[in-house]
């Protein structure tokens, strides 16, 4: 999983224009983010049709505000530049919950 800061552009509209993307909003200080983080490589491997992008909410606060992301960890899915779903709240998320969310998109 690449970090948003590693891409040539951080413009989400441009970045997600072609294909399926899953934005994973997190922060280093967030205990609930630390809880789900070890499962993220496995989740990403189980859903190879999505490109997973880690977004540091503090580093990209304007993007988080634009997308209405205040609670973390949160997930926002895009397909061909359009948002197709979101799992956004301030609650701790488990691997089965994240997988269930992704499954609901297909």
Secondary structure, 3 states (H helix, E strand, C coil): CEEHHHCCCCCHHHHCCCCEEEEEEECCCCHHHHHHHHHHHHHHHHCCCEEEEEEECCCCHHHHHHCCCCCCCEEEEEECCEEEEEECCCCCCCHHHHHHHHHHHC
